[in-house]
Amino acid sequence: MKAATLTRIARAQQRREALVVVTRLADGLQCVVDAAGCSGELALAPQQAAEAAGLLAGGRSALLAGDERLFARAYVPSPRLLIVGAVHIAQALAPMATAAGFEVIVIDPRGAFASAERFPGVELCDEWPDEALARLGLDAATALVALSHDPKLDDPALELALPGALFYIGALGSRRTHEKRLERLRAAGLGELTGRIHSPIGLDLGGRSPAEIAVSILAEVIQVRYRGAAR
């Protein structure tokens, strides 16, 4: 692979941007397909460009249609889980998600909750959720779960997340709590997007303890990531 292409891949990974590198196996000519389109020394037919764009969205690699033997390799950001609220469920969820291959960040400005003692080895962010999410970015490889049960923390996070490209958005709370949450989000002009929120959060496994609820949340995040299920 050419040095310029490697540099572009590294830059995209740092920015959490997805791209596909298409290589013609016969002579090594390459092009790069990203959200802006196709660029490089290799020209793709419209069908091939569409196939590469599909791989871009799905994070898969494959041979493209045609007789030229064009191999498209996808480079996508690592899956990331943003947890709003350093609560008991988050204490169980963070290490589980890390073990499942997610980059995990727990966001909570309350120092008594978001401490290294309660979350050993977990990246913590003490910014307010709206500030943290604006800095971290909300790409298609990111999931967000709002667990604080405090509208002052959860609502700003959801207001930023709903218009974003995240593949999963979930919020903890009873049906009554969620109805009140929806009323606030509608008042904020986000009524058409509230269907993206998974609430009650997690798959219905019947669990009740914080660890059991964490398992159900992670299971649903993984399910949506691969199956694209939505409510």
C-alpha positions in Angstrom: 0.0 0.0 0.0 1.3 3.4 -0.9 2.5 5.8 1.8 0.0 8.5 0.9 -2.9 6.0 1.3 -1.5 4.8 4.7 -1.3 8.4 5.8 -4.9 9.0 4.8 -6.1 5.9 6.6 -4.2 7.0 9.8 -5.7 10.5 9.6 -9.2 9.1 9.1 -8.8 6.7 12.1 -7.8 9.7 14.3 -10.8 11.6 13.2 -13.1 8.6 13.5 -14.0 8.7 9.8 -14.7 5.6 7.7 -13.2 5.0 4.3 -12.7 2.2 1.8 -9.5 1.6 -0.1 -10.1 0.0 -3.5 -7.1 -1.8 -5.1 -6.9 -3.3 -8.6 -5.1 -6.5 -7.9 -3.5 -6.7 -11.4 -1.4 -3.6 -11.0 -1.9 -2.2 -7.5 -3.6 1.0 -8.6 -5.8 2.4 -5.9 -8.6 4.9 -5.0 -10.2 5.9 -1.8 -13.9 6.1 -1.2 -15.2 8.1 1.7 -18.2 10.3 2.6 -17.1 12.9 0.1 -16.9 10.4 -2.9 -14.1 8.7 -4.7 -10.6 10.0 -5.3 -7.3 8.5 -6.5 -5.6 7.0 -9.5 -8.2 4.4 -10.1 -11.6 5.2 -11.7 -14.7 3.2 -10.6 -17.8 2.5 -12.7 -21.0 3.8 -11.1 -22.0 0.4 -9.9 -18.6 -0.3 -8.4 -18.7 3.1 -6.6 -22.1 2.3 -5.2 -20.8 -1.1 -4.0 -17.9 0.5 -2.3 -20.1 3.1 -0.6 -22.2 0.2 0.7 -19.1 -1.4 2.2 -18.3 2.0 3.7 -21.6 2.0 5.6 -21.4 -1.6 6.7 -17.7 -1.8 7.5 -17.2 -4.8 5.3 -14.5 -5.7 2.7 -15.2 -7.5 -0.6 -14.4 -7.9 -4.3 -16.3 -5.5 -6.4 -18.4 -6.5 -9.4 -16.7 -6.6 -12.8 -13.7 -8.4 -14.5 -11.0 -6.1 -13.1 -10.7 -7.9 -9.7 -11.1 -4.8 -7.6 -10.7 -5.5 -3.9 -12.3 -3.0 -1.5 -11.1 -3.0 2.1 -13.1 -1.0 4.6 -11.4 1.0 7.4 -14.0 2.1 10.0 -13.7 3.6 13.5 -13.6 1.2 16.4 -17.1 0.9 18.1 -17.5 3.3 20.9 -19.9 3.4 23.8 -20.6 6.8 25.5 -22.2 6.3 28.9 -23.9 9.3 30.5 -24.2 8.9 34.2 -21.6 7.2 36.4 -24.2 5.0 38.2 -24.2 1.4 39.4 -25.3 0.1 36.1 -22.5 2.0 34.4 -20.0 0.4 36.8 -21.0 -3.0 35.4 -21.6 -2.0 31.8 -18.2 -0.2 31.2 -15.9 -3.3 31.8 -18.4 -5.6 29.9 -18.4 -3.3 26.9 -14.6 -2.9 27.0 -14.3 -6.7 27.0 -16.7 -6.8 23.9 -14.3 -4.5 22.0 -15.9 -1.1 22.6 -14.0 2.1 23.4 -15.9 3.2 26.5 -16.1 6.7 27.9 -18.2 7.5 31.1 -19.5 11.1 31.2 -20.5 12.6 34.4 -19.6 16.0 35.9 -20.3 14.8 39.4 -16.9 13.9 40.9 -18.3 11.8 43.7 -19.8 9.4 41.0 -17.2 9.5 38.2 -14.1 8.5 40.2 -11.2 6.2 39.4 -12.0 4.2 42.5 -15.5 3.4 41.2 -14.4 3.0 37.6 -10.9 1.5 37.6 -9.2 1.5 34.2 -12.2 3.3 32.5 -11.9 6.6 30.7 -13.8 9.2 32.6 -15.0 12.6 31.4 -16.1 15.2 34.0 -17.6 17.7 31.5 -21.3 18.3 31.2 -22.7 15.9 28.6 -23.5 18.5 26.0 -19.9 19.9 26.2 -18.4 16.4 26.1 -20.5 15.2 23.2 -19.7 18.3 21.2 -16.0 17.6 21.7 -16.1 13.9 21.2 -18.3 13.8 18.1 -21.2 11.5 17.3 -20.3 9.2 14.4 -22.0 6.1 13.0 -19.7 3.8 15.0 -20.8 5.3 18.3 -23.6 4.3 20.7 -24.9 6.4 23.6 -26.7 5.3 26.7 -28.2 7.8 29.1 -28.3 6.2 32.6 -28.1 9.1 35.1 -31.9 9.3 35.5 -31.4 13.0 35.9 -32.9 15.2 33.1 -30.2 17.8 33.7 -27.6 15.2 32.4 -29.6 12.9 30.2 -31.7 15.5 28.2 -28.8 17.6 26.9 -27.1 14.4 25.8 -30.2 13.1 24.0 -30.8 16.5 22.4 -27.4 16.3 20.8 -27.5 12.6 20.0 -30.9 12.4 18.3 -29.9 14.4 15.2 -26.5 12.6 15.0 -25.3 9.6 13.1 -25.1 7.3 16.2 -26.1 3.7 15.5 -27.8 3.3 19.0 -29.3 5.7 21.5 -30.8 4.3 24.7 -32.2 5.9 27.9 -32.9 4.3 31.3 -36.2 4.9 32.9 -39.7 3.6 33.4 -42.4 4.1 30.8 -43.8 7.0 32.8 -40.4 8.6 33.1 -39.8 8.1 29.3 -43.2 9.8 28.5 -42.1 12.8 30.4 -38.8 12.7 28.7 -40.5 12.6 25.3 -42.6 15.6 26.2 -39.4 17.6 27.0 -37.8 16.5 23.8 -40.9 17.4 21.7 -40.8 20.9 23.3 -37.2 21.1 22.2 -38.3 20.5 18.6 -37.1 16.9 18.4 -40.4 15.1 18.3 -39.8 13.5 14.9 -36.5 11.9 16.2 -37.6 10.5 19.5 -38.4 7.1 18.0 -34.7 6.5 17.8 -34.5 6.2 21.6 -34.5 2.6 23.0 -36.5 2.8 26.1 -37.1 0.8 28.2 -33.4 0.3 27.5 -32.0 -3.1 26.8 -33.3 -6.5 25.7 -36.0 -7.9 27.9 -34.0 -10.6 29.7 -35.9 -10.3 32.9 -32.9 -9.2 34.9 -33.1 -6.8 37.8 -29.7 -6.2 39.3 -27.4 -3.5 37.9 -25.1 -6.2 36.4 -28.1 -8.0 34.8 -29.4 -4.7 33.4 -26.0 -3.9 32.0 -25.9 -7.3 30.2 -29.3 -6.5 28.6 -28.1 -3.1 27.5 -24.9 -4.4 26.0 -26.8 -7.2 24.3 -29.2 -4.7 22.6 -26.3 -2.4 21.6 -24.6 -5.3 19.9 -27.8 -6.5 18.3 -28.6 -3.1 16.8 -25.0 -2.7 15.6 -25.1 -5.8 13.5 -28.8 -6.1 12.6 -29.7 -2.4 12.4 -32.8 -3.0 14.5 -34.7 0.2 15.4 -37.8 1.2 17.3 
